[in-house]
Amino acid sequence: MSAMDSRFSADHQKHTLWARLFKRGRDKGPKGGGSVGGYLKRTWMLYLMLVLPAAFFIIFRYIPMTFMWAAFSDFTIFEPRLFDNAWVGLDNFRHAFTQHDFLPAVRNTLLLNFLDLILGFPMPIILAILLNELKFRKFKRFTQTVLYMPHFISWVVVSGMAVQLLATHFGLINLFLGTNIPFMTNGNHWVFSYVMMGIWKSAGWGTIIYLAAIAGINQELYEAAEVDGANRFQKIIHVTIPCIMPTMVILLILTMGSMMGIEFDRPWVLRNPAVADQADVLSTFIYRRGILNFQYSMTAAVGAFQSGINVILLVTANMIAKKAGERGIW
């Protein structure tokens, strides 16, 4: 028998085996374990656990999308139905873009998110690597707990802590240093304080995903690196970081997809009249114009604008990641 005939015979046997396995799995139901009814009977609790998350996304994510038409009409709360409002096309977008405080809000949103990305994104990675290198298990658990706790503190409480710590004349930090640094009343100092408080609050919680990624690294890679003479720092550079790079890229892409959006409570509770120009972002702009001044159509247009820019940034970041050899999110 020639080499070609042998290879054809082997491929034929392999395809026949796969066909048999597929038929067997199809006949036995999901995962080859009986009928579909039997499978659902065994795993119904898993599907039941999906009910609340699915309901959350349907109620708070998808149903609000049906009101996107408000951005293209003269919407009022007294005429909530679509055909009872005058259709104005892109007039709401033009009206929003010509507001004197719209462009400063866009600038502040991008600036604060960019600083959070540059200074805040690496911190969970660094903390996760440091925690992974700790050898004392009890101290490691204690440190993880301390790092996670700020995530569960409300921004309202954080703002009160900031006043007590960072106030110019009576703040604990200024009293300790013997200075009068205007952390909360000077624009540049406020931006720095804003970013640092965000890192303190979210960095520890962000380490969870990276610690899970590090736990999945094959330990044989570390052993091989140790055989080659690598020290702990070299193992981090040449083993740990490359192995968690896919996780880093996915989270970076998702972060890029929210650069035009910003949470409302953080800038709102940390702002004060002295730094209103630096603290006014798109979320506070929408609150002031939409909720306080009843300009629902215009702020709906601003929300649509935010979503459109975020989608563009998300797709662009994903394309760049795939061009660089990473998998991306789709």
Legacy VTK file of the C-alpha trace (Angstrom):
# vtk DataFile Version 3.0
C-alpha trace
ASCII
DATASET POLYDATA
POINTS 330 float
0.000 0.000 0.000
1.372 3.381 -0.968
1.823 6.259 1.496
-1.112 8.131 -0.096
-3.393 5.115 0.285
-2.361 4.719 3.937
-3.083 8.364 4.686
-6.472 8.154 2.920
-7.372 5.055 4.933
-6.408 6.745 8.199
-8.411 9.892 7.367
-11.414 7.767 6.391
-11.279 5.890 9.702
-10.957 9.136 11.640
-13.939 10.724 9.888
-15.980 7.550 10.428
-15.129 7.619 14.147
-16.163 11.273 14.460
-19.424 10.529 12.633
-20.190 7.711 15.075
-19.412 9.881 18.094
-21.556 12.721 16.729
-24.474 10.377 16.070
-24.142 8.872 19.537
-24.105 12.294 21.191
-27.064 13.441 19.097
-29.074 10.369 19.983
-28.324 10.673 23.700
-29.165 14.389 23.962
-27.025 17.221 25.379
-23.539 16.035 26.357
-24.468 12.471 25.544
-26.356 12.032 28.796
-29.885 11.075 27.807
-32.811 13.060 26.403
-33.171 16.822 26.456
-35.794 16.488 29.184
-33.391 14.473 31.326
-30.637 17.037 30.771
-32.899 19.912 31.803
-34.083 17.923 34.822
-30.489 17.603 36.025
-29.379 21.181 35.258
-32.552 23.234 35.794
-30.984 25.093 38.709
-28.272 26.483 36.431
-30.860 27.880 34.062
-32.870 29.202 37.006
-29.797 31.172 38.118
-29.786 32.910 34.734
-33.291 34.298 35.205
-32.319 37.295 37.349
-29.310 38.381 35.216
-31.386 37.998 32.048
-34.233 39.990 33.603
-31.821 42.721 34.670
-30.418 43.166 31.173
-33.854 43.024 29.557
-35.418 45.578 31.933
-32.510 47.986 32.406
-30.607 47.586 29.123
-32.843 46.509 26.259
-36.240 47.995 27.140
-34.757 51.532 27.537
-33.417 51.215 23.981
-36.979 51.359 22.729
-37.101 54.994 23.839
-34.216 56.035 21.602
-36.780 57.762 19.393
-36.942 60.482 22.049
-33.603 61.778 20.728
-35.251 62.477 17.357
-38.520 63.987 18.573
-39.854 66.772 20.760
-40.424 64.470 23.723
-42.250 65.472 26.892
-43.333 63.416 29.884
-46.908 64.486 29.250
-46.921 62.782 25.825
-44.918 59.569 26.393
-46.144 57.846 23.221
-44.132 57.980 20.028
-46.729 59.330 17.613
-47.875 62.055 20.010
-44.521 63.876 19.722
-43.315 66.022 16.840
-40.509 64.411 14.830
-37.548 66.822 14.655
-34.802 64.654 13.137
-31.289 65.747 14.153
-32.334 69.075 15.677
-31.782 67.789 19.221
-28.198 66.825 18.350
-27.527 70.252 16.853
-29.049 71.918 19.913
-26.877 69.846 22.270
-23.662 70.432 20.350
-24.161 74.203 20.405
-24.542 74.427 24.196
-21.724 76.379 25.800
-21.062 73.690 28.412
-21.277 70.645 26.119
-17.744 70.650 24.687
-16.137 71.275 28.126
-18.144 68.305 29.456
-16.873 66.115 26.595
-13.317 67.280 27.228
-13.520 66.596 30.967
-15.078 63.172 30.360
-12.299 62.117 27.996
-9.565 63.594 30.207
-10.718 61.911 33.410
-11.312 58.572 31.682
-7.932 58.790 29.945
-6.152 59.436 33.260
-8.072 56.567 34.852
-6.938 54.353 31.968
-3.277 55.373 32.057
-2.829 55.423 35.836
-5.576 53.075 36.997
-5.548 50.232 34.473
-2.053 48.890 35.372
-2.680 48.953 39.127
-4.829 45.760 39.394
-2.230 43.945 37.281
0.618 45.042 39.529
-1.317 44.208 42.693
-2.330 40.784 41.369
1.272 39.921 40.523
2.471 41.097 43.939
-0.250 39.121 45.725
0.644 36.041 43.714
4.247 36.334 44.860
3.350 36.394 48.555
4.296 33.133 50.244
2.573 33.587 53.603
-1.001 32.409 52.976
-2.635 34.141 55.966
-0.967 37.463 55.220
-1.976 37.111 51.569
-5.641 36.598 52.501
-5.554 39.525 54.912
-4.024 41.771 52.230
-6.619 40.705 49.663
-9.441 41.503 52.093
-8.011 44.954 52.827
-7.676 45.679 49.107
-11.226 44.520 48.300
-12.972 46.517 51.042
-12.890 50.006 49.395
-14.947 48.659 46.481
-17.959 48.256 48.779
-17.809 51.826 50.122
-20.281 54.232 48.538
-18.910 57.278 46.730
-21.015 59.412 49.079
-19.041 58.016 52.009
-15.782 58.402 50.090
-16.557 62.075 49.467
-17.018 62.617 53.213
-13.712 60.873 53.874
-12.062 63.035 51.212
-13.219 66.218 52.911
-11.787 65.085 56.250
-8.509 63.947 54.711
-7.884 66.477 51.933
-9.415 69.740 53.160
-7.036 72.663 52.731
-6.800 73.903 56.306
-8.170 71.171 58.550
-7.596 68.051 56.443
-5.636 65.291 58.125
-3.040 65.087 55.343
-2.348 68.824 55.330
-2.154 68.856 59.136
0.293 65.950 59.058
2.456 67.548 56.355
2.162 71.057 57.753
0.938 72.382 54.389
-2.166 73.939 52.861
-2.387 72.086 49.541
-5.807 72.735 47.914
-6.548 69.127 46.981
-10.289 69.713 46.569
-10.464 73.383 45.546
-7.808 73.723 42.856
-8.583 72.315 39.395
-5.359 70.378 38.779
-5.156 69.130 42.367
-8.799 68.056 42.199
-8.192 66.015 39.042
-5.226 64.296 40.720
-7.275 63.571 43.851
-10.174 62.302 41.722
-7.975 59.797 39.902
-6.159 58.640 43.038
-9.415 58.022 44.907
-10.696 56.031 41.957
-7.572 53.869 41.962
-7.828 53.323 45.725
-11.466 52.286 45.456
-11.317 49.966 42.421
-7.765 48.607 42.092
-8.162 45.876 44.720
-11.445 44.626 43.265
-9.907 44.524 39.794
-7.251 42.074 40.952
-9.821 39.239 41.152
-9.850 38.592 37.408
-6.075 38.769 37.107
-5.527 36.459 40.077
-7.845 33.948 38.430
-5.862 34.249 35.196
-2.574 33.770 37.051
-3.960 30.711 38.859
-4.611 29.102 35.464
-0.981 29.335 34.327
0.712 25.984 33.853
3.224 25.582 36.678
5.550 23.674 34.365
6.341 26.983 32.679
7.691 28.367 35.951
9.650 25.174 36.541
11.177 25.360 33.069
12.096 28.996 33.610
13.669 28.135 36.947
15.708 25.369 35.311
16.951 27.940 32.806
18.170 30.097 35.705
15.388 32.721 35.777
14.886 34.616 39.019
11.467 35.667 40.344
11.440 38.954 38.451
12.395 37.260 35.189
9.643 34.667 35.675
7.143 37.501 36.078
8.365 39.211 32.899
8.698 36.127 30.700
5.982 33.807 32.080
3.314 35.575 34.141
2.757 38.681 32.029
2.678 36.879 28.634
0.237 34.290 30.009
-2.221 36.893 31.329
-1.839 39.134 28.275
-5.101 37.886 26.639
-7.028 38.834 29.796
-5.335 42.222 29.872
-6.212 42.877 26.230
-9.888 41.938 26.656
-10.287 44.184 29.705
-8.479 47.003 27.911
-10.855 46.699 24.946
-13.869 46.797 27.263
-12.435 49.840 29.027
-11.939 51.613 25.709
-15.593 50.927 24.961
-16.647 53.165 27.864
-14.287 56.106 27.368
-17.112 58.473 26.435
-19.255 57.352 29.362
-18.585 58.087 32.999
-20.399 57.151 36.187
-22.556 59.886 37.681
-22.039 59.538 41.425
-18.256 59.841 41.489
-17.820 63.292 39.865
-21.082 64.603 41.315
-20.292 63.977 44.994
-16.633 65.006 44.684
-17.326 68.284 42.894
-17.703 71.705 44.493
-18.233 75.220 43.109
-14.488 75.917 43.068
-13.810 73.077 40.572
-17.117 73.040 38.685
-15.337 73.627 35.353
-13.159 70.522 35.807
-15.829 68.312 37.401
-18.615 68.845 34.869
-18.752 65.695 32.715
-21.370 64.296 30.342
-23.260 62.427 33.057
-23.622 65.577 35.183
-24.456 67.573 32.040
-27.294 65.152 31.274
-28.526 65.340 34.877
-28.546 69.136 34.962
-30.149 69.614 31.557
-32.367 66.561 31.418
-33.586 66.032 34.974
-33.394 69.531 36.459
-34.290 71.530 33.324
-36.635 68.959 31.706
-34.737 68.929 28.371
-35.331 65.232 27.823
-34.991 65.141 24.049
-31.695 66.999 24.007
-30.140 64.825 26.714
-31.451 61.691 24.977
-29.512 62.884 21.937
-26.412 63.302 24.112
-26.855 59.754 25.394
-27.158 58.449 21.832
-24.013 60.389 20.932
-22.149 58.799 23.844
-23.262 55.306 22.860
-22.252 55.821 19.231
-18.756 57.030 20.133
-18.316 54.166 22.613
-19.238 51.609 19.949
-16.731 53.148 17.532
-13.979 53.066 20.179
-14.830 49.470 21.098
-14.720 48.253 17.491
-11.512 50.186 16.801
-9.775 48.810 19.901
-10.846 45.278 19.001
-9.522 45.676 15.447
-6.182 46.997 16.719
-5.904 44.090 19.155
-6.523 41.546 16.401
-4.024 43.310 14.135
-1.479 42.978 16.941
-2.029 39.206 17.080
-4.438 39.046 20.026
-7.844 37.317 19.903
-10.029 40.291 20.776
-13.577 39.902 22.095
-15.093 38.623 18.829
LINES 1 331
330 0 1 2 3 4 5 6 7 8 9 10 11 12 13 14 15 16 17 18 19 20 21 22 23 24 25 26 27 28 29 30 31 32 33 34 35 36 37 38 39 40 41 42 43 44 45 46 47 48 49 50 51 52 53 54 55 56 57 58 59 60 61 62 63 64 65 66 67 68 69 70 71 72 73 74 75 76 77 78 79 80 81 82 83 84 85 86 87 88 89 90 91 92 93 94 95 96 97 98 99 100 101 102 103 104 105 106 107 108 109 110 111 112 113 114 115 116 117 118 119 120 121 122 123 124 125 126 127 128 129 130 131 132 133 134 135 136 137 138 139 140 141 142 143 144 145 146 147 148 149 150 151 152 153 154 155 156 157 158 159 160 161 162 163 164 165 166 167 168 169 170 171 172 173 174 175 176 177 178 179 180 181 182 183 184 185 186 187 188 189 190 191 192 193 194 195 196 197 198 199 200 201 202 203 204 205 206 207 208 209 210 211 212 213 214 215 216 217 218 219 220 221 222 223 224 225 226 227 228 229 230 231 232 233 234 235 236 237 238 239 240 241 242 243 244 245 246 247 248 249 250 251 252 253 254 255 256 257 258 259 260 261 262 263 264 265 266 267 268 269 270 271 272 273 274 275 276 277 278 279 280 281 282 283 284 285 286 287 288 289 290 291 292 293 294 295 296 297 298 299 300 301 302 303 304 305 306 307 308 309 310 311 312 313 314 315 316 317 318 319 320 321 322 323 324 325 326 327 328 329
